[in-house]
């Protein structure tokens, strides 16, 4: 299969621990995840496609009161990694199948006419938005530990405020910084985008538990996995934008680095990440402001997360 889409020239296989994770989750399971190239791999049947994007379908299960049908996703987008992290951390069985999100199958469009991923079909009804899906998994699988949301109402509401901060502030600033095209090596606008992004990271870090290492203390929670996919991709600024400038975090730098180190050492992160060299073609397109994802296009239009 071939494609003329400009984002089609991507590495077609997962590598390292990510490839192992894909193979381990290739058998039939009630939970199936539509996902994309960052985790793409040949299935056990050695399905070979020019473009490898994975698909997760939630099937039916006699042992589940809530019958889950389909989760459509594309790991080309880190929003899908959020869902994967929750599935792995909570040890919810799931299966991988493959789909090309640039040639969206009718099955996905029936669930979500916008075609955005991830999309979850639940008893014939569609759910989407990664944070919504993650909270659904927390509610639908109460016997699967760890619990990732606080039980106390105020703390749960507070976490949701800062999860929204990630989506509405940190992620748009990340992409404005990454996609900005400087006119010179000392372009002040690039420095402005860098400072805006780091200011949001500093605000987020200020709200962390003082001891940590995670946002809420010694154990990870949903908010950590909400930001994790972007935190482990901060190297793109060193690669393409002349550096992240982490020193701008000032007295919050040490706390941020403690959090980031703890996140990077999670098995779930390692299992959903391929070698860096295979990410470079994707993020070069973002750094050159040529990527065609919905988020990249929204950033060019001065909008937030679509």
N, C-alpha and C positions, 0 to 999 in steps of 0.2 A: 504494500500500500504506500502511496506517495502523497505528498501534500505540498502546495505552493505557499502555505502560510509562512510568514517570515520568522515565526518562533519554532518552526518545525525542525530546525537543524540542532537537535539536542542529543546528548548521549543517551542511547536507548536502553541501558541496563543499570540497575542498582549495583553498587559495589560495596565491598567490605561487609560489615555487620548488617547493613541495610539489605544486601542481597540474601543473607542468611535468614533475616526476618521474613522477607517476602516468600522464600521457599517454605519456611515453617508454617506460613499461613496460607498455603495454596489449596489445602483440602477443604472439603465442604464443611461449612459452619453456619449456624443460624445468623450470625452477623457477617455481612460482606461489605467491603469498603471500596467505592469507586475512587480511584486515586491516580496520581500522575507521575511524571518522569522521575522525580527525585527518588521515588521508591520503585520505579518501573523495573521489571525484570522478566525473563522468560519464565513461564509457568512450568510445572512439572511436565506438561505435555510439550514443552519447548515451543510455545507459540511465538512466532517471529514476525514482528511488524517493523516497518521502517520507523514508525513513531510508537513509543511505548508509553501509554498512559494507563494507570490502573483504575480499576473500578471496584467499588465495594458495594455489594448488594446485601441488604438485610433480609434473610429468608424467614420462613415460618419455623416455629419450634413448639413441640407438644409440651415441653417442660416450662415454657414461659407463658405467663398469663397475658403479658403484653406481646403481641406478635409483631416483630419488627421485620420489615420487608427490604427496603433498599436505602443505602447511603451512597450517594454519588459524589465523587470528589476528584480533585486533581492536585497532586502534590507538586505540580509546577508552582502552585500557590501555597505559601506557608500556612494559610488558614486551615488547610487540610491537616497539616502536621499537628495542629492543636488537637484535633479529634483523635488522631492516631495516638498521641501521647496519653490521652485519657483512657483509650481502649487498652493500651499496654500497661499503664500504671495500675488500672483496676483489674487487669487480667481478664478482660471480657473476650471470649473467643471470637475470632472474626476471620473472614476469608477475603483474599484478593482476587479480583478479575480485572481485565484491562479495558480501557476505553480511551479514545482520542478526544479530548475536550474541544479541539478545534474542528472536529467533525462530530458534533454532539448527536448521540443516538436518540431515536424517537422515544425510547424508554425513559431517558433523562428529561426530555422536553415535556413529556406528559406529566412528570412529577413536578417540574418547575419550568414553566414556559420561558423564564429568563435564562435558563441554562446555567445558572451560577452553581459553583460547587464550593463546599459540599452541600448536598441535598439529601434529606432523610425522608423516606416514605414510611409512614407508621399507620398500619391498618388501612392502607389505601389513601392516606392523607399525607401531604408533603410538609416537612419541616426543613428549614434551611437557616443559614447564619451559624458559623462555627461555635460561637459561645452558647447559643441556644441549644445546639446539638449536644455540646459538652454537659450542660446542665441537665438536659434530658437523660443522658446516660447515667449521671449521678443519681437521678430520681428513679430511673427504671431498673437500676441494678443496686438496690440498697444493701444487698448482702455481699457485694464485691468491695473489698477494701483495698486501698485506704479511702476514707471519706475525703472528698476534695473541696467541699463547701462547709463553712461553719454551721453549726446547728443553731447558735444563738442569733436571733433575728437582726439585732443591730450589727453584729460583725458580718453577717451574710450580706446585709445591705451595703455596708462599707466596702466589702470586697467587690460588689457589683459596680460601685461608683468608680473604683480604680481599674476594673476591667474595662469599663467604658472609656476611661482616660487613655488606656492603651490603644483602643480602636479609634477614638476620635482625635487624639493628639499625637501620640508617639508614632503610630504607623504612618499617618500622612506626612509627618515631619521627616521620617526616615526616607520616604520616597521622594519628597521634594529635594532633600539633600542628595540622594543618589542620582536622581534624574536631571538635576540642574546641569546645564551646559556652560561652563565658565568661559569667558572671553579671553582670559589670561591666567597665568599661574597665581596671580595675586588678586583675582577677581573678588571684590568685597562682598558681592552677593553670595558667593559660595561660602564665605566665612559666616555670613548671616544665617544661611540655612544650617550650617554646622552648629552654630551657637543655639539656634532655636531647638534643634533636635536634642542637643545635650541638656538644655534647660528643662525639657520635658523629662528626660531620664533622671535629672537631679530631683525634680519634684516627686517623681515616683519613688526614688530611693529614700527620700526624706520620710516617706510614709511606712517604710519597712520596719519590722521589729528590730530593735537595736542589736540584739545578739545574733539572730538569724540561725542558720545562714539563709533561710528562705524568707519570703515576704512576711509570713505570719509567725515565723519562729523556727523551731527545729525540724518541722515536717513540711513537705511541699503541699501546696493547695492549688486549686484551679487557676488562680491568678498567676502563679508562677508559670504554668504551662500555657497560659494565654499569651505571655510575652516571649516565652522561650524561643519560638522559631525565628524571631527577629534578633534576639540576643546572640544566638549562635551564628548569625550572619553579619555581625558587625565588621568582620574582616573585609567586607566588600569596600569599605571606605578607605582602608589602607591600600587596597589593591587598585582602586579606580579614582579616588577623590583626594589623594594626598594626605590621608590620615584621618582618623576619627577625632583626635584632639581630646582624648579622655581626661587630660589634666584640667579641662574646664569644669569638671565635676567638683573640683576643690576638695572640701572636707568630706564630701560624700563619695569620693573616688574609691577609697578602701572598702566601704560597705558595698558599693556596686560590684566591685571585683570579687568580693566574697560570695555574693549572690550568684554572679555569672559563673564562677568556678563550680559551685554546687550544682547548678543547672547542667553545665557541660559534662559533669561526671555521672549524670543519671543514665542508667542503662537504656531507658526509653528514648533518650536523645541519641545515644550512640546507635541504637537499632533503627532509627529513622533518618539517618544521615549518611550520605555517600561521601567518597573522597572529594576533597575540595576542588580538585582539578576538573571534575565533571560539572560543577556548578558555574565555573567561569564563563562559558558561552552564554548562559542565561543572564547572569548578572552584568555581563558586558553590554548586552542589549539594553538593560535598564540604565546602566551608567551612560550609555550613548543616547538615551531617551528614544529608543527605537522599539522597545517591547510593546506588544499588542494585547497584553492582558487587560481586563476591565479596570484593574487598579492603576496600571500604568497610564491608561487613557484618561482616567479620572484625575490623576495627578497633573497631566498636561493641561487639563481644562480647569485647574485650580479648585477641584472638588476634593471631598474627603473619601473615605472608604465606601465603595458602591454597595 
